[in-house]
Amino acid sequence: MKRFLIAFVALCLMHPTIDAKTPAANPQQNQDAKKQQKEQEKQAREKKRSAVQAVMDVKDKNHDGSLSLDEYLTGESDAAGATKTFEKYNKNKDRFLSKAELSDSLGL
């Protein structure tokens, strides 16, 4: 009897935990949540792209899709600091900032 009582109490204590781990009963809610998450991720990517494109529109004078050091320094008040930033984010050391490298330098 004592074993049965201990097993019953343990089962009762585990029951809410099991229910909390099971997925929601409504699969439509799961799909809606996934769609909402994908939409938020899409909006974040679009915001990132538009921020990078805004910088490229202003600084990329030859419209080649990347920024040289001279283009990057255009309009910068602290040329030494901007040069260090350029060198830091120019990962492949090709003397140009690609859109991905520019995105990193902007903290996006």
C-alpha positions in Angstrom: 0.0 0.0 0.0 2.8 2.3 0.9 4.5 1.8 -2.6 1.2 2.4 -4.3 0.7 5.7 -2.4 4.2 6.9 -3.2 3.7 6.0 -6.9 0.4 7.8 -7.0 1.8 10.9 -5.4 4.7 10.9 -7.8 2.4 10.5 -10.8 0.2 13.4 -9.6 3.3 15.6 -9.2 4.6 14.7 -12.6 1.3 15.2 -14.4 1.4 19.1 -14.7 5.0 18.8 -15.9 4.0 16.5 -18.7 1.1 18.7 -19.7 3.4 21.8 -19.8 5.8 20.0 -22.2 3.2 18.8 -24.6 2.5 21.1 -27.6 -0.6 23.2 -27.8 -3.7 21.3 -28.6 -4.5 23.6 -31.5 -2.0 23.1 -34.4 -3.4 26.3 -36.0 -1.9 28.3 -33.1 1.5 26.7 -33.7 1.3 27.6 -37.4 0.2 31.1 -36.6 3.1 31.6 -34.2 5.6 30.2 -36.7 4.2 32.5 -39.4 4.4 35.5 -37.1 8.1 34.6 -36.2 9.0 34.3 -39.8 7.4 37.6 -40.6 9.3 39.3 -37.8 12.5 37.8 -39.1 11.7 39.0 -42.6 11.0 42.5 -41.4 14.3 42.5 -39.5 16.2 41.4 -42.6 14.5 44.1 -44.7 15.3 46.7 -42.1 19.0 45.6 -42.2 19.1 45.7 -46.0 17.6 49.1 -46.2 20.0 50.5 -43.6 23.0 49.2 -45.5 21.5 50.4 -48.8 21.0 53.9 -47.4 24.7 54.1 -46.5 25.7 52.7 -49.9 23.5 55.3 -51.7 25.3 58.1 -49.9 28.9 56.8 -50.0 29.3 54.5 -53.0 30.1 57.0 -55.6 31.1 54.6 -58.3 28.1 52.3 -57.7 30.1 49.1 -57.6 28.3 47.7 -54.6 31.3 48.0 -52.2 33.0 50.9 -50.4 36.7 51.7 -50.8 38.5 53.4 -48.0 38.2 56.8 -49.8 34.4 56.3 -50.2 34.1 55.2 -46.6 35.9 58.2 -45.3 33.6 60.6 -47.2 31.8 62.8 -44.7 33.6 61.3 -41.6 34.8 63.9 -39.1 37.3 61.5 -37.5 39.3 60.1 -40.4 41.7 58.1 -38.1 38.9 56.5 -36.2 37.0 55.7 -39.4 40.1 54.2 -41.0 40.5 51.9 -37.9 36.9 50.9 -38.2 37.3 50.2 -41.9 40.3 48.1 -41.3 38.7 46.2 -38.5 35.6 45.2 -40.5 37.4 44.6 -43.8 37.7 40.9 -42.9 39.0 39.6 -46.2 41.6 42.5 -46.5 40.6 43.3 -50.1 40.5 47.0 -49.3 36.8 47.2 -49.9 33.8 46.8 -47.6 31.2 44.5 -49.0 27.6 44.9 -47.9 28.0 42.1 -45.4 31.1 43.7 -43.9 29.3 47.1 -43.9 26.4 45.5 -42.1 28.8 44.2 -39.4 30.4 47.7 -39.0 26.9 49.2 -38.5 26.2 46.7 -35.8 23.3 45.1 -37.7 
